Amino acid sequence: MPRPSPASPLLSLPGAVPAEAPDEGVAAHYGDLFREQRALADGSGFVDLSHRGVVTVTGPERLSWLHLLLTQHVSDLPPGQATEALILSAHGHIEHALSLVDDGETTWMHTEPGSQEALIAYLESMKFFYRAEVADRTDEIAVVHLPAGSIAEVPEKVVVRETAHGRDLFLPRADLESFAADHGPAIGVLALEALRVEAHRPRLGMETDHRTIPHELGWIGTAVHLQKGCYRGQETVARVHNLGKPPRRLVFLHLDGSEVQLPPHGTPVRLASDGEEGRQLGFVTTSARHHELGPIALALVKRNVPVDAPLMAGTTAAAQEVVVEP
């Protein structure tokens, strides 16, 4: 069993409601989900992501070594430039998704909760004679997310990973409570997940299963660099990109707002014309209630599902938008 991250002290804040799997250890929300979403969309507050795994790599050959293992081109990664990368199986299936930044001396990455031990075990097995040291920093470093547009000041000496979606801070875990007091309001992970779904951004373990390849989720170009080789699974990536199409594709769903319950992860997706007994063509990966769009979801469906076909997510009517082209 993966070792869970320490429970966040911010669960003691007023109104905090603990999140469920896979986000145990932090708050789902602090009492008003839509208010929190609006604040996040406006660039206010912060999200406690201290349950995520934190791994560092140091040493003079850290980037050249990681370059051989990851789907991303990182051998010349400039200090402070954020990127994302995957680790694939020999058959090209996604095993790890990493959010990275290098500060000039250390490569910092955060990963899905509880996945850091398996990641470190793989990295250690591939180190050979390279001058690079891998460390699990999860117990001492907490990830905190500041939304795009935030004008919050970052504490000195805190490593920052900045993207179009906001800034991820690698904050000493001991400073989490004082940071919250100075940079509130605290916002739960459900608000961040709703904005992630709206932005069509995949997440490992939610949009993936044991046979997902990067092309199905739109990770080609963002997490997979097509001009580099020498990584496990590269043959599958190149073959599908050059010669074929992925078997499935990610879609965005507008769900029927009259339903009380959201379809959970794994809910079968079918053609609406076939009804509830029709053939399963995919499954819901993440669903959320959005402050403007109402109930929404991401789903992974077979590539040949017509892009204009009305769908059913379980018993809920769904209209699809293309995320990955068929």
C-alpha positions as a Python dict, from the first residue, in 0.01 Angstrom:
ca = {
    (1, 'M'): (0, 0, 0),
    (2, 'P'): (131, 350, -83),
    (3, 'R'): (221, 552, 224),
    (4, 'P'): (-18, 848, 256),
    (5, 'S'): (113, 1200, 298),
    (6, 'P'): (72, 1363, 641),
    (7, 'A'): (-278, 1503, 698),
    (8, 'S'): (-285, 1877, 643),
    (9, 'P'): (-309, 2101, 950),
    (10, 'L'): (-544, 2318, 744),
    (11, 'L'): (-818, 2061, 796),
    (12, 'S'): (-865, 2238, 1130),
    (13, 'L'): (-972, 2561, 957),
    (14, 'P'): (-1339, 2664, 1000),
    (15, 'G'): (-1573, 2481, 762),
    (16, 'A'): (-1312, 2236, 633),
    (17, 'V'): (-1464, 1916, 491),
    (18, 'P'): (-1210, 1637, 427),
    (19, 'A'): (-1167, 1525, 68),
    (20, 'E'): (-1223, 1167, -45),
    (21, 'A'): (-993, 947, -254),
    (22, 'P'): (-766, 1019, -426),
    (23, 'D'): (-731, 1346, -237),
    (24, 'E'): (-748, 1234, 125),
    (25, 'G'): (-550, 1445, 367),
    (26, 'V'): (-662, 1789, 248),
    (27, 'A'): (-993, 1975, 236),
    (28, 'A'): (-1251, 1913, -34),
    (29, 'H'): (-1400, 2254, 46),
    (30, 'Y'): (-1440, 2501, 331),
    (31, 'G'): (-1816, 2533, 329),
    (32, 'D'): (-1905, 2712, 4),
    (33, 'L'): (-1795, 2531, -310),
    (34, 'F'): (-1914, 2787, -565),
    (35, 'R'): (-1776, 3085, -372),
    (36, 'E'): (-1441, 2907, -363),
    (37, 'Q'): (-1455, 2838, -737),
    (38, 'R'): (-1531, 3202, -815),
    (39, 'A'): (-1246, 3319, -594),
    (40, 'L'): (-1005, 3079, -766),
    (41, 'A'): (-1122, 3186, -1112),
    (42, 'D'): (-1069, 3550, -1009),
    (43, 'G'): (-714, 3484, -891),
    (44, 'S'): (-780, 3491, -518),
    (45, 'G'): (-684, 3256, -236),
    (46, 'F'): (-479, 2937, -252),
    (47, 'V'): (-534, 2561, -270),
    (48, 'D'): (-372, 2325, -21),
    (49, 'L'): (-215, 2040, -221),
    (50, 'S'): (4, 1917, 62),
    (51, 'H'): (-115, 1559, 3),
    (52, 'R'): (78, 1539, -324),
    (53, 'G'): (409, 1358, -338),
    (54, 'V'): (724, 1571, -363),
    (55, 'V'): (1046, 1428, -511),
    (56, 'T'): (1375, 1605, -577),
    (57, 'V'): (1675, 1511, -789),
    (58, 'T'): (2014, 1670, -727),
    (59, 'G'): (2359, 1624, -876),
    (60, 'P'): (2545, 1759, -1179),
    (61, 'E'): (2399, 1500, -1418),
    (62, 'R'): (2039, 1515, -1294),
    (63, 'L'): (1888, 1670, -1610),
    (64, 'S'): (2084, 1464, -1862),
    (65, 'W'): (1984, 1153, -1667),
    (66, 'L'): (1617, 1245, -1637),
    (67, 'H'): (1617, 1326, -2008),
    (68, 'L'): (1677, 957, -2081),
    (69, 'L'): (1381, 844, -1868),
    (70, 'L'): (1109, 1102, -1930),
    (71, 'T'): (889, 1178, -2230),
    (72, 'Q'): (986, 1545, -2208),
    (73, 'H'): (1301, 1719, -2336),
    (74, 'V'): (1469, 1829, -2013),
    (75, 'S'): (1843, 1805, -2078),
    (76, 'D'): (1863, 2182, -2129),
    (77, 'L'): (1572, 2286, -1905),
    (78, 'P'): (1640, 2647, -1797),
    (79, 'P'): (1614, 2729, -1425),
    (80, 'G'): (1262, 2837, -1332),
    (81, 'Q'): (1093, 2703, -1647),
    (82, 'A'): (802, 2477, -1563),
    (83, 'T'): (729, 2165, -1762),
    (84, 'E'): (544, 1837, -1731),
    (85, 'A'): (652, 1488, -1823),
    (86, 'L'): (540, 1126, -1818),
    (87, 'I'): (701, 794, -1746),
    (88, 'L'): (566, 517, -1967),
    (89, 'S'): (572, 141, -1957),
    (90, 'A'): (757, -54, -2222),
    (91, 'H'): (427, -71, -2414),
    (92, 'G'): (372, 304, -2397),
    (93, 'H'): (112, 306, -2121),
    (94, 'I'): (124, 595, -1874),
    (95, 'E'): (268, 506, -1533),
    (96, 'H'): (363, 843, -1381),
    (97, 'A'): (281, 1208, -1454),
    (98, 'L'): (527, 1463, -1318),
    (99, 'S'): (501, 1839, -1272),
    (100, 'L'): (860, 1968, -1283),
    (101, 'V'): (1077, 2271, -1236),
    (102, 'D'): (1453, 2305, -1192),
    (103, 'D'): (1603, 2580, -977),
    (104, 'G'): (1955, 2552, -1118),
    (105, 'E'): (2072, 2308, -853),
    (106, 'T'): (1775, 2078, -789),
    (107, 'T'): (1494, 1936, -1000),
    (108, 'W'): (1166, 1955, -810),
    (109, 'M'): (860, 1752, -903),
    (110, 'H'): (523, 1681, -755),
    (111, 'T'): (320, 1371, -828),
    (112, 'E'): (-12, 1209, -751),
    (113, 'P'): (-74, 1139, -380),
    (114, 'G'): (100, 822, -267),
    (115, 'S'): (278, 760, -597),
    (116, 'Q'): (616, 900, -495),
    (117, 'E'): (749, 574, -352),
    (118, 'A'): (688, 381, -676),
    (119, 'L'): (836, 670, -873),
    (120, 'I'): (1150, 678, -658),
    (121, 'A'): (1189, 301, -681),
    (122, 'Y'): (1184, 324, -1061),
    (123, 'L'): (1426, 616, -1071),
    (124, 'E'): (1668, 441, -836),
    (125, 'S'): (1657, 128, -1050),
    (126, 'M'): (1765, 332, -1353),
    (127, 'K'): (2039, 542, -1194),
    (128, 'F'): (2337, 323, -1286),
    (129, 'F'): (2652, 539, -1278),
    (130, 'Y'): (2488, 879, -1323),
    (131, 'R'): (2573, 1146, -1068),
    (132, 'A'): (2221, 1212, -947),
    (133, 'E'): (2052, 1169, -609),
    (134, 'V'): (1680, 1112, -565),
    (135, 'A'): (1498, 1208, -244),
    (136, 'D'): (1142, 1186, -111),
    (137, 'R'): (1064, 1531, 30),
    (138, 'T'): (693, 1477, 93),
    (139, 'D'): (716, 1482, 472),
    (140, 'E'): (893, 1819, 478),
    (141, 'I'): (761, 2002, 170),
    (142, 'A'): (399, 2087, 92),
    (143, 'V'): (266, 2188, -248),
    (144, 'V'): (47, 2501, -246),
    (145, 'H'): (-132, 2631, -556),
    (146, 'L'): (-184, 3001, -629),
    (147, 'P'): (-429, 3060, -915),
    (148, 'A'): (-348, 3248, -1234),
    (149, 'G'): (-379, 3620, -1170),
    (150, 'S'): (-288, 3593, -803),
    (151, 'I'): (-82, 3884, -671),
    (152, 'A'): (15, 3699, -352),
    (153, 'E'): (379, 3739, -255),
    (154, 'V'): (582, 3420, -246),
    (155, 'P'): (797, 3367, 65),
    (156, 'E'): (1171, 3397, 12),
    (157, 'K'): (1365, 3087, -95),
    (158, 'V'): (1046, 2900, -187),
    (159, 'V'): (1073, 2720, -522),
    (160, 'V'): (797, 2820, -763),
    (161, 'R'): (662, 2634, -1064),
    (162, 'E'): (469, 2885, -1277),
    (163, 'T'): (232, 2787, -1558),
    (164, 'A'): (-59, 2945, -1743),
    (165, 'H'): (-290, 2793, -1482),
    (166, 'G'): (-113, 2940, -1179),
    (167, 'R'): (186, 2891, -954),
    (168, 'D'): (276, 2579, -757),
    (169, 'L'): (484, 2655, -450),
    (170, 'F'): (713, 2401, -285),
    (171, 'L'): (658, 2533, 68),
    (172, 'P'): (816, 2400, 387),
    (173, 'R'): (538, 2200, 552),
    (174, 'A'): (612, 2370, 884),
    (175, 'D'): (513, 2705, 725),
    (176, 'L'): (175, 2588, 593),
    (177, 'E'): (-38, 2736, 872),
    (178, 'S'): (136, 3074, 871),
    (179, 'F'): (110, 3086, 490),
    (180, 'A'): (-265, 3019, 516),
    (181, 'A'): (-308, 3298, 768),
    (182, 'D'): (-137, 3547, 535),
    (183, 'H'): (-269, 3432, 197),
    (184, 'G'): (-629, 3322, 247),
    (185, 'P'): (-896, 3242, 170),
    (186, 'A'): (-820, 2870, 170),
    (187, 'I'): (-990, 2692, -121),
    (188, 'G'): (-1062, 2321, -139),
    (189, 'V'): (-953, 2076, -406),
    (190, 'L'): (-1306, 2036, -546),
    (191, 'A'): (-1291, 2394, -677),
    (192, 'L'): (-956, 2329, -841),
    (193, 'E'): (-1089, 2005, -991),
    (194, 'A'): (-1390, 2184, -1140),
    (195, 'L'): (-1162, 2437, -1311),
    (196, 'R'): (-936, 2154, -1427),
    (197, 'V'): (-1230, 1979, -1591),
    (198, 'E'): (-1341, 2306, -1750),
    (199, 'A'): (-989, 2347, -1894),
    (200, 'H'): (-990, 1986, -2028),
    (201, 'R'): (-672, 1903, -1836),
    (202, 'P'): (-617, 1529, -1770),
    (203, 'R'): (-506, 1389, -1437),
    (204, 'L'): (-326, 1061, -1379),
    (205, 'G'): (-550, 805, -1212),
    (206, 'M'): (-866, 990, -1307),
    (207, 'E'): (-842, 1020, -1686),
    (208, 'T'): (-610, 719, -1709),
    (209, 'D'): (-636, 345, -1661),
    (210, 'H'): (-382, 66, -1703),
    (211, 'R'): (-382, 94, -2084),
    (212, 'T'): (-396, 469, -2145),
    (213, 'I'): (-145, 611, -2393),
    (214, 'P'): (-60, 984, -2407),
    (215, 'H'): (-230, 1047, -2743),
    (216, 'E'): (-574, 966, -2597),
    (217, 'L'): (-558, 1255, -2349),
    (218, 'G'): (-395, 1531, -2551),
    (219, 'W'): (-62, 1499, -2368),
    (220, 'I'): (134, 1494, -2694),
    (221, 'G'): (321, 1823, -2715),
    (222, 'T'): (261, 1929, -2355),
    (223, 'A'): (407, 1632, -2169),
    (224, 'V'): (553, 1433, -2460),
    (225, 'H'): (825, 1581, -2683),
    (226, 'L'): (806, 1417, -3024),
    (227, 'Q'): (1159, 1513, -3133),
    (228, 'K'): (1343, 1317, -2867),
    (229, 'G'): (1394, 947, -2822),
    (230, 'C'): (1570, 720, -2577),
    (231, 'Y'): (1290, 667, -2328),
    (232, 'R'): (1086, 362, -2241),
    (233, 'G'): (768, 340, -2448),
    (234, 'Q'): (891, 577, -2719),
    (235, 'E'): (829, 322, -2994),
    (236, 'T'): (456, 317, -2918),
    (237, 'V'): (440, 697, -2906),
    (238, 'A'): (611, 729, -3245),
    (239, 'R'): (411, 450, -3409),
    (240, 'V'): (72, 586, -3306),
    (241, 'H'): (169, 943, -3396),
    (242, 'N'): (308, 855, -3738),
    (243, 'L'): (102, 559, -3851),
    (244, 'G'): (-227, 546, -3670),
    (245, 'K'): (-482, 687, -3429),
    (246, 'P'): (-527, 616, -3058),
    (247, 'P'): (-809, 374, -2975),
    (248, 'R'): (-982, 621, -2742),
    (249, 'R'): (-1017, 998, -2705),
    (250, 'L'): (-1088, 1239, -2422),
    (251, 'V'): (-1416, 1434, -2442),
    (252, 'F'): (-1575, 1710, -2237),
    (253, 'L'): (-1936, 1658, -2131),
    (254, 'H'): (-2212, 1902, -2045),
    (255, 'L'): (-2435, 1703, -1813),
    (256, 'D'): (-2811, 1732, -1765),
    (257, 'G'): (-2852, 1979, -1479),
    (258, 'S'): (-3177, 1824, -1354),
    (259, 'E'): (-2994, 1524, -1207),
    (260, 'V'): (-2920, 1546, -835),
    (261, 'Q'): (-2616, 1318, -834),
    (262, 'L'): (-2305, 1355, -1045),
    (263, 'P'): (-2197, 1038, -1229),
    (264, 'P'): (-1889, 911, -1042),
    (265, 'H'): (-1557, 803, -1189),
    (266, 'G'): (-1605, 486, -1395),
    (267, 'T'): (-1970, 548, -1486),
    (268, 'P'): (-2039, 387, -1827),
    (269, 'V'): (-2088, 618, -2125),
    (270, 'R'): (-2324, 507, -2403),
    (271, 'L'): (-2501, 656, -2703),
    (272, 'A'): (-2822, 821, -2588),
    (273, 'S'): (-3006, 658, -2877),
    (274, 'D'): (-2914, 312, -2741),
    (275, 'G'): (-3048, 379, -2392),
    (276, 'E'): (-2923, 240, -2061),
    (277, 'E'): (-2889, -110, -2203),
    (278, 'G'): (-2675, -3, -2496),
    (279, 'R'): (-2313, -98, -2553),
    (280, 'Q'): (-2063, 79, -2329),
    (281, 'L'): (-1842, 311, -2535),
    (282, 'G'): (-1635, 465, -2258),
    (283, 'F'): (-1647, 588, -1901),
    (284, 'V'): (-1666, 907, -1699),
    (285, 'T'): (-1324, 1003, -1565),
    (286, 'T'): (-1402, 1315, -1357),
    (287, 'S'): (-1728, 1499, -1291),
    (288, 'A'): (-1777, 1832, -1118),
    (289, 'R'): (-2025, 2108, -1045),
    (290, 'H'): (-1905, 2429, -1206),
    (291, 'H'): (-2009, 2772, -1079),
    (292, 'E'): (-2103, 2888, -1432),
    (293, 'L'): (-2138, 2580, -1651),
    (294, 'G'): (-2331, 2362, -1406),
    (295, 'P'): (-2258, 1987, -1399),
    (296, 'I'): (-1968, 1893, -1628),
    (297, 'A'): (-1738, 1597, -1678),
    (298, 'L'): (-1449, 1452, -1869),
    (299, 'A'): (-1483, 1108, -2023),
    (300, 'L'): (-1271, 864, -2222),
    (301, 'V'): (-1462, 716, -2516),
    (302, 'K'): (-1387, 504, -2820),
    (303, 'R'): (-1232, 705, -3102),
    (304, 'N'): (-1510, 620, -3350),
    (305, 'V'): (-1793, 762, -3135),
    (306, 'P'): (-1950, 1032, -3358),
    (307, 'V'): (-1845, 1376, -3231),
    (308, 'D'): (-2201, 1510, -3256),
    (309, 'A'): (-2373, 1212, -3095),
    (310, 'P'): (-2575, 1279, -2777),
    (311, 'L'): (-2446, 1053, -2498),
    (312, 'M'): (-2560, 909, -2167),
    (313, 'A'): (-2333, 902, -1862),
    (314, 'G'): (-2507, 632, -1664),
    (315, 'T'): (-2862, 769, -1654),
    (316, 'T'): (-2758, 1131, -1715),
    (317, 'A'): (-2792, 1292, -2057),
    (318, 'A'): (-2466, 1441, -2184),
    (319, 'A'): (-2364, 1662, -2475),
    (320, 'Q'): (-2002, 1621, -2581),
    (321, 'E'): (-1732, 1864, -2689),
    (322, 'V'): (-1419, 1742, -2868),
    (323, 'V'): (-1098, 1756, -2667),
    (324, 'V'): (-886, 1507, -2864),
    (325, 'E'): (-965, 1489, -3234),
    (326, 'P'): (-1086, 1146, -3355),
}
